[in-house]
Amino acid sequence: QRRRLGRRGHRERYFLNGDGWADVVTANATSDDVSVLLSRGDGTVESEIRYAAGNAPVAVALADLNADGLKDIVVVNRDSFDLSVFLGLRGGGFGPQMRFPCGGNSNPPLSISIRDMNGDGRPDLVVANQGYIPGPPGFVSVLLGAGDGTFGPPSTFGAGSAPQVVATGDFNNDGRPDIVAADLGAQVISSPDVLILLGIGDGTFTPALGTGSGAEPRGIVVGDFDADGRQDLALVRTFRSNPPTSYVSVMLGNGDGTFAPEVRYPAGLGGQSIIAVDLDSDLRSPDPVRDKLAPLLGRRGRSQR
């Protein structure tokens, strides 16, 4: 049976209740809430359970934020410039939201990645905050976790003019997590559209290093696509044309925080986000081209891991 939900900003699949079946969580930008749909294990889901969030939630990510063995939810609220955190409950479901500011009142958050960024074993939050041309430039916010599901104030790091999506990886093989942000405003000002922020290991980062062509990045994913032990990037780019032509751009990592020139592959129309999965079960690292992964059509606002 199909379940009809309100207009969504982003959705993800996770294992929420320990039954081994993938469940669904959506961020609902129009109704200002989050929907949780538990799987029945037969391709259908239970009726949604909604949890009130902030204004215009557009991205969602899950992780165990308080080390209790349960998945917790983090939602990016674009129009209230903050994040909502829902802690998982032992008896099932999630507790009421806790709100954490992110982006002041001029740079709305759009995308999130969860990772331990300072080596203390606690999950931290990395957020892309949109900028404007002309107007205040965008940045990346990092909120360090306390280990109990709460987070400290955001520290901000420059990341181009209008970063739309963010992901994390170790791009220079030093064991310290780094950040990559895709800048949608780069084409307007003819600047690199992929920004790399190398981690110091304490939750701070070097100034952003620019690469890429400045051609409308809408989504980004990190993976080792050529099995050389170095992390690579794949982006979906969509031109402001009629029709809106899209392609996947693969940038192989050099292992020192830099990347080889991109190789482009046609990928439909109007692409907005991208994931990498092993679709042919060959046990290789997912390749967004070999595994025929096309961009996913949808609204902006997404999480990356």
C-alpha positions as semicolon CSV with decimal commas, in nm:
position;residue;x (nm);y (nm);z (nm)
1;Q;0,000;0,000;0,000
2;R;0,132;0,342;-0,093
3;R;0,159;0,609;0,174
4;R;0,109;0,970;0,075
5;L;0,310;1,229;0,268
6;G;0,333;1,603;0,266
7;R;0,576;1,778;0,038
8;R;0,924;1,666;0,134
9;G;1,261;1,833;0,134
10;H;1,472;1,517;0,171
11;R;1,439;1,152;0,263
12;E;1,673;0,879;0,389
13;R;1,653;0,506;0,467
14;Y;1,787;0,372;0,797
15;F;1,746;0,078;1,034
16;L;1,560;0,239;1,323
17;N;1,402;-0,032;1,537
18;G;1,641;-0,327;1,521
19;D;1,426;-0,554;1,306
20;G;1,676;-0,559;1,018
21;W;1,440;-0,383;0,776
22;A;1,528;-0,047;0,628
23;D;1,296;0,231;0,747
24;V;1,233;0,573;0,596
25;V;1,277;0,922;0,743
26;T;1,172;1,234;0,551
27;A;1,218;1,605;0,612
28;N;0,894;1,780;0,516
29;A;0,971;2,137;0,408
30;T;0,609;2,249;0,370
31;S;0,458;2,103;0,688
32;D;0,760;2,183;0,911
33;D;0,798;1,832;1,046
34;V;0,970;1,497;1,009
35;S;0,801;1,173;0,905
36;V;0,918;0,829;1,022
37;L;0,784;0,527;0,831
38;L;0,878;0,185;0,971
39;S;0,920;-0,099;0,725
40;R;0,701;-0,410;0,732
41;G;0,973;-0,608;0,559
42;D;0,768;-0,678;0,248
43;G;0,828;-0,358;0,053
44;T;0,554;-0,164;0,231
45;V;0,571;0,065;0,535
46;E;0,358;0,148;0,836
47;S;0,166;0,474;0,854
48;E;0,390;0,772;0,912
49;I;0,463;0,914;1,255
50;R;0,532;1,287;1,246
51;Y;0,754;1,495;1,473
52;A;0,743;1,874;1,476
53;A;1,066;2,038;1,357
54;G;1,175;2,395;1,276
55;N;1,077;2,607;0,978
56;A;1,121;2,443;0,635
57;P;1,327;2,133;0,715
58;V;1,518;2,045;0,397
59;A;1,775;1,780;0,495
60;V;1,796;1,490;0,739
61;A;2,074;1,267;0,872
62;L;2,088;0,993;1,135
63;A;2,354;0,873;1,377
64;D;2,390;0,762;1,738
65;L;2,455;1,101;1,896
66;N;2,452;1,001;2,265
67;A;2,618;0,655;2,258
68;D;2,309;0,464;2,371
69;G;2,303;0,232;2,070
70;L;1,996;0,398;1,918
71;K;1,970;0,603;1,601
72;D;1,898;0,974;1,649
73;I;1,772;1,223;1,389
74;V;1,921;1,559;1,290
75;V;1,716;1,789;1,068
76;V;1,833;2,103;0,887
77;N;1,575;2,383;0,918
78;R;1,634;2,628;0,634
79;D;1,398;2,910;0,727
80;S;1,458;2,911;1,104
81;F;1,838;2,896;1,058
82;D;1,882;2,607;1,299
83;L;1,896;2,231;1,349
84;S;1,650;1,998;1,521
85;V;1,780;1,691;1,707
86;F;1,548;1,402;1,798
87;L;1,696;1,138;2,029
88;G;1,585;0,777;1,984
89;L;1,386;0,622;2,270
90;R;1,432;0,272;2,413
91;G;1,063;0,193;2,378
92;G;1,058;0,310;2,018
93;G;1,005;0,644;1,851
94;F;1,188;0,967;1,920
95;G;1,185;1,232;2,189
96;P;1,086;1,596;2,134
97;Q;1,319;1,812;1,932
98;M;1,612;2,006;2,070
99;R;1,706;2,312;1,865
100;F;2,058;2,437;1,791
101;P;2,127;2,764;1,604
102;C;2,326;2,740;1,284
103;G;2,391;3,024;1,042
104;G;2,279;3,337;1,224
105;N;1,988;3,508;1,049
106;S;2,129;3,563;0,701
107;N;2,282;3,232;0,582
108;P;2,026;2,949;0,581
109;P;2,157;2,595;0,637
110;L;2,092;2,353;0,350
111;S;2,296;2,034;0,393
112;I;2,452;1,827;0,671
113;S;2,713;1,560;0,733
114;I;2,771;1,382;1,066
115;R;3,123;1,276;1,163
116;D;3,372;1,298;1,449
117;M;3,572;1,601;1,337
118;N;3,799;1,652;1,640
119;G;3,898;1,298;1,736
120;D;3,715;1,276;2,068
121;G;3,492;0,987;1,962
122;R;3,176;1,198;1,964
123;P;2,972;1,273;1,651
124;D;2,991;1,633;1,530
125;L;2,777;1,819;1,276
126;V;2,903;1,981;0,955
127;V;2,657;2,212;0,777
128;A;2,659;2,406;0,450
129;N;2,523;2,760;0,493
130;Q;2,408;2,935;0,177
131;G;2,544;3,274;0,071
132;Y;2,424;3,533;-0,178
133;I;2,561;3,726;-0,478
134;P;2,569;4,012;-0,405
135;G;2,544;3,978;-0,031
136;P;2,704;3,787;0,255
137;P;2,913;3,490;0,134
138;G;2,833;3,139;0,246
139;F;3,032;2,921;0,482
140;V;3,052;2,583;0,650
141;S;2,945;2,550;1,014
142;V;3,090;2,289;1,250
143;L;2,907;2,207;1,574
144;L;3,108;1,987;1,809
145;G;2,914;1,720;1,994
146;A;2,910;1,682;2,370
147;G;2,837;1,309;2,342
148;D;2,494;1,338;2,501
149;G;2,299;1,452;2,195
150;T;2,372;1,821;2,246
151;F;2,611;2,042;2,053
152;G;2,821;2,350;2,109
153;P;2,790;2,678;1,919
154;P;2,882;2,671;1,551
155;S;3,229;2,760;1,430
156;T;3,225;2,891;1,074
157;F;3,475;2,846;0,792
158;G;3,470;3,017;0,453
159;A;3,358;2,793;0,166
160;G;3,298;2,997;-0,147
161;S;3,007;3,223;-0,227
162;A;2,701;2,997;-0,199
163;P;2,776;2,643;-0,077
164;Q;2,473;2,419;-0,124
165;V;2,593;2,078;-0,014
166;V;2,865;1,941;0,212
167;A;3,035;1,605;0,269
168;T;3,330;1,474;0,467
169;G;3,626;1,245;0,399
170;D;4,001;1,212;0,446
171;F;4,138;1,360;0,125
172;N;4,507;1,380;0,218
173;N;4,536;1,046;0,403
174;D;4,652;1,198;0,730
175;G;4,382;1,031;0,940
176;R;4,209;1,361;1,007
177;P;3,862;1,428;0,862
178;D;3,832;1,694;0,593
179;I;3,535;1,878;0,441
180;V;3,425;1,925;0,082
181;A;3,160;2,181;-0,014
182;A;2,998;2,241;-0,353
183;D;2,948;2,610;-0,437
184;L;2,647;2,680;-0,658
185;G;2,744;3,046;-0,687
186;A;3,086;2,976;-0,840
187;Q;2,970;3,005;-1,200
188;V;2,835;3,355;-1,140
189;I;3,173;3,487;-1,026
190;S;3,391;3,246;-1,232
191;S;3,555;3,075;-0,934
192;P;3,620;2,707;-0,849
193;D;3,302;2,530;-0,744
194;V;3,450;2,256;-0,523
195;L;3,604;2,372;-0,195
196;I;3,831;2,147;0,012
197;L;3,890;2,228;0,380
198;L;4,165;2,010;0,526
199;G;4,120;1,914;0,889
200;I;4,370;2,005;1,160
201;G;4,226;1,729;1,381
202;D;4,081;1,952;1,651
203;G;3,762;2,062;1,474
204;T;3,930;2,346;1,285
205;F;4,034;2,356;0,920
206;T;4,276;2,514;0,678
207;P;4,146;2,785;0,442
208;A;3,940;2,638;0,160
209;L;4,125;2,520;-0,151
210;G;3,929;2,559;-0,473
211;T;3,906;2,313;-0,759
212;G;3,651;2,221;-1,025
213;S;3,503;2,403;-1,322
214;G;3,250;2,642;-1,172
215;A;2,961;2,468;-1,350
216;E;2,651;2,438;-1,132
217;P;2,721;2,163;-0,873
218;R;2,397;2,038;-0,713
219;G;2,514;1,733;-0,520
220;I;2,834;1,561;-0,414
221;V;2,940;1,220;-0,282
222;V;3,273;1,084;-0,153
223;G;3,411;0,738;-0,230
224;D;3,712;0,545;-0,358
225;F;3,588;0,491;-0,713
226;D;3,910;0,352;-0,862
227;A;4,018;0,130;-0,569
228;D;4,354;0,303;-0,520
229;G;4,301;0,376;-0,150
230;R;4,246;0,747;-0,213
231;Q;3,912;0,918;-0,171
232;D;3,750;1,060;-0,482
233;L;3,457;1,291;-0,555
234;A;3,151;1,258;-0,776
235;L;2,924;1,555;-0,839
236;V;2,600;1,601;-1,024
237;R;2,595;1,923;-1,225
238;T;2,287;2,078;-1,382
239;F;2,310;2,374;-1,617
240;R;2,055;2,655;-1,615
241;S;1,955;2,571;-1,969
242;N;1,636;2,466;-2,143
243;P;1,612;2,175;-2,093
244;P;1,830;2,166;-1,776
245;T;2,105;1,927;-1,888
246;S;2,283;1,727;-1,616
247;Y;2,600;1,522;-1,599
248;V;2,805;1,337;-1,339
249;S;3,153;1,475;-1,281
250;V;3,411;1,234;-1,134
251;M;3,728;1,379;-0,978
252;L;3,987;1,121;-0,872
253;G;4,183;1,201;-0,559
254;N;4,561;1,240;-0,559
255;G;4,584;1,154;-0,190
256;D;4,723;1,493;-0,090
257;G;4,402;1,695;-0,077
258;T;4,405;1,772;-0,449
259;F;4,215;1,606;-0,733
260;A;4,270;1,517;-1,097
261;P;4,072;1,708;-1,362
262;E;3,711;1,599;-1,374
263;V;3,571;1,349;-1,623
264;R;3,210;1,416;-1,721
265;Y;2,934;1,170;-1,806
266;P;2,585;1,263;-1,936
267;A;2,319;1,203;-1,670
268;G;1,970;1,309;-1,770
269;L;1,791;1,635;-1,699
270;G;1,743;1,840;-1,383
271;G;1,966;1,638;-1,148
272;Q;1,978;1,771;-0,792
273;S;2,152;1,509;-0,574
274;I;2,364;1,196;-0,601
275;I;2,448;0,880;-0,406
276;A;2,693;0,596;-0,469
277;V;2,594;0,231;-0,415
278;D;2,723;-0,105;-0,541
279;L;2,440;-0,199;-0,777
280;D;2,609;-0,494;-0,948
281;S;2,724;-0,669;-0,627
282;D;3,087;-0,698;-0,738
283;L;3,208;-0,595;-0,390
284;R;3,398;-0,300;-0,533
285;S;3,372;0,050;-0,399
286;P;3,057;0,205;-0,548
287;D;3,126;0,385;-0,874
288;P;2,863;0,644;-0,972
289;V;2,927;0,576;-1,342
290;R;3,008;0,204;-1,364
291;D;2,709;0,122;-1,146
292;K;2,492;0,341;-1,368
293;L;2,396;0,577;-1,087
294;A;2,200;0,870;-1,227
295;P;2,136;1,192;-1,036
296;L;1,827;1,184;-0,819
297;L;1,571;1,444;-0,913
298;G;1,441;1,652;-0,626
299;R;1,453;1,972;-0,433
300;R;1,773;2,111;-0,286
301;G;1,855;2,012;0,066
302;R;2,021;1,682;0,148
303;S;2,265;1,503;0,372
304;Q;2,594;1,338;0,291
305;R;2,793;1,096;0,483
